[in-house]
Amino acid sequence: MTSHPPKPENVRAPEKLSPAEIRKSLEELDGKIKILQGRANATTVDSNHTYHEHIAALTRKRSLIADKLNASTNDSTNSTWTEIKNGIDSLASDIKKIWE
C-alpha cells in the first residue's frame, strides 16, 4: 500500500476537543512538523520525498486546531461579558421595582 501525504486543502481538525486536548494536539503537531523539517533538510536535493507536502498539511491542521482554541477562548470571554451584562440588567430591574 502506498501512502501519500495529505493535501493541505483536505485536512480537517477534530470536532470536539477540550482546550487541554487542543493544546496537547498543538504540541504534538509542532513536534511532528519539526521532525519533518529536519528530515527535509537532511535529504539530498534530487531525492524523491514528500516531506514538504506533509509539512504543509500538518501546518494547515495545526492552524485549524489553533483556530478552535481561539474560538473557544473568545466564546468563554463573550459568555462571561454576557453574564455580567445580564446581571447588571437584572440588578437595574430589581432596583426599579424597589422604587416603584
FIROFI-40287 format. One line per field, with one value per residue (C-alpha): x, y, z; residue number from 1. Coordinates in nm, 3 decimals, decimal comma, always signed. Each point is the difference from the previous one (the first is absolute). Layout:
x <- [X / ...]
y <- [Y / ...]
z <- [Z / ...]
nr <- [NUM / ...]
***
This chain:
x <- [+0,000 / +0,141 / -0,046 / -0,032 / +0,020 / -0,330 / -0,058 / -0,038 / -0,342 / -0,130 / +0,114 / -0,261 / +0,024 / -0,173 / -0,345 / -0,027 / +0,311 / +0,040 / +0,242 / +0,252 / -0,032 / +0,042 / +0,322 / +0,132 / -0,083 / +0,180 / +0,311 / -0,007 / -0,041 / +0,287 / +0,221 / -0,101 / +0,055 / +0,344 / +0,101 / -0,118 / +0,184 / +0,318 / -0,047 / -0,069 / +0,317 / +0,205 / -0,099 / +0,179 / -0,143 / -0,099 / -0,148 / -0,362 / -0,165 / -0,329 / +0,108 / -0,094 / -0,352 / -0,041 / +0,132 / -0,249 / -0,289 / +0,102 / +0,046 / -0,352 / -0,140 / +0,183 / -0,152 / -0,352 / +0,047 / +0,147 / -0,305 / -0,221 / +0,198 / -0,034 / -0,372 / -0,061 / +0,195 / -0,204 / -0,327 / +0,075 / +0,106 / -0,315 / -0,221 / +0,164 / -0,071 / -0,354 / -0,054 / +0,132 / -0,227 / -0,301 / +0,084 / +0,019 / -0,328 / -0,165 / +0,136 / -0,130 / -0,341 / -0,008 / +0,094 / -0,281 / -0,246 / +0,112 / -0,065 / -0,339]
y <- [+0,000 / +0,336 / +0,286 / +0,353 / +0,304 / +0,179 / +0,314 / +0,318 / +0,076 / -0,344 / +0,015 / +0,031 / +0,072 / -0,226 / +0,128 / -0,029 / +0,067 / +0,160 / +0,293 / -0,234 / -0,252 / +0,278 / +0,116 / -0,357 / -0,045 / +0,323 / -0,116 / -0,337 / +0,163 / +0,240 / -0,301 / -0,182 / +0,308 / +0,055 / -0,363 / +0,021 / +0,329 / -0,164 / -0,294 / +0,230 / +0,196 / -0,319 / -0,147 / +0,065 / +0,250 / -0,249 / -0,265 / -0,093 / +0,085 / +0,157 / +0,166 / +0,349 / -0,107 / -0,178 / +0,305 / +0,222 / -0,231 / -0,019 / +0,376 / +0,046 / -0,245 / +0,184 / +0,328 / -0,148 / -0,138 / +0,329 / +0,180 / -0,229 / +0,094 / +0,370 / -0,042 / -0,182 / +0,268 / +0,275 / -0,184 / -0,032 / +0,367 / +0,109 / -0,214 / +0,148 / +0,353 / -0,102 / -0,140 / +0,322 / +0,213 / -0,220 / +0,030 / +0,379 / +0,014 / -0,222 / +0,217 / +0,316 / -0,163 / -0,099 / +0,353 / +0,144 / -0,238 / +0,117 / +0,365 / -0,062]
z <- [+0,000 / -0,097 / +0,237 / -0,127 / +0,223 / +0,052 / -0,202 / +0,209 / -0,149 / +0,106 / +0,362 / +0,274 / +0,370 / +0,254 / +0,089 / +0,377 / +0,203 / +0,338 / +0,029 / +0,169 / -0,283 / -0,255 / +0,168 / +0,008 / -0,370 / -0,084 / +0,187 / -0,177 / -0,340 / +0,074 / +0,077 / -0,317 / -0,214 / +0,155 / -0,070 / -0,361 / -0,053 / +0,129 / -0,235 / -0,294 / +0,074 / +0,033 / -0,337 / -0,327 / -0,244 / -0,269 / +0,231 / -0,044 / +0,332 / +0,105 / +0,323 / -0,114 / -0,096 / +0,332 / +0,186 / -0,184 / +0,092 / +0,367 / +0,013 / -0,139 / +0,255 / +0,278 / -0,119 / +0,003 / +0,351 / +0,124 / -0,142 / +0,212 / +0,312 / -0,081 / -0,069 / +0,329 / +0,187 / -0,170 / +0,068 / +0,370 / +0,017 / -0,184 / +0,221 / +0,310 / -0,119 / -0,095 / +0,350 / +0,156 / -0,220 / +0,083 / +0,372 / -0,022 / -0,194 / +0,260 / +0,281 / -0,171 / -0,041 / +0,369 / +0,107 / -0,215 / +0,164 / +0,346 / -0,083 / -0,158]
nr <- [1 / 2 / 3 / 4 / 5 / 6 / 7 / 8 / 9 / 10 / 11 / 12 / 13 / 14 / 15 / 16 / 17 / 18 / 19 / 20 / 21 / 22 / 23 / 24 / 25 / 26 / 27 / 28 / 29 / 30 / 31 / 32 / 33 / 34 / 35 / 36 / 37 / 38 / 39 / 40 / 41 / 42 / 43 / 44 / 45 / 46 / 47 / 48 / 49 / 50 / 51 / 52 / 53 / 54 / 55 / 56 / 57 / 58 / 59 / 60 / 61 / 62 / 63 / 64 / 65 / 66 / 67 / 68 / 69 / 70 / 71 / 72 / 73 / 74 / 75 / 76 / 77 / 78 / 79 / 80 / 81 / 82 / 83 / 84 / 85 / 86 / 87 / 88 / 89 / 90 / 91 / 92 / 93 / 94 / 95 / 96 / 97 / 98 / 99 / 100]
***
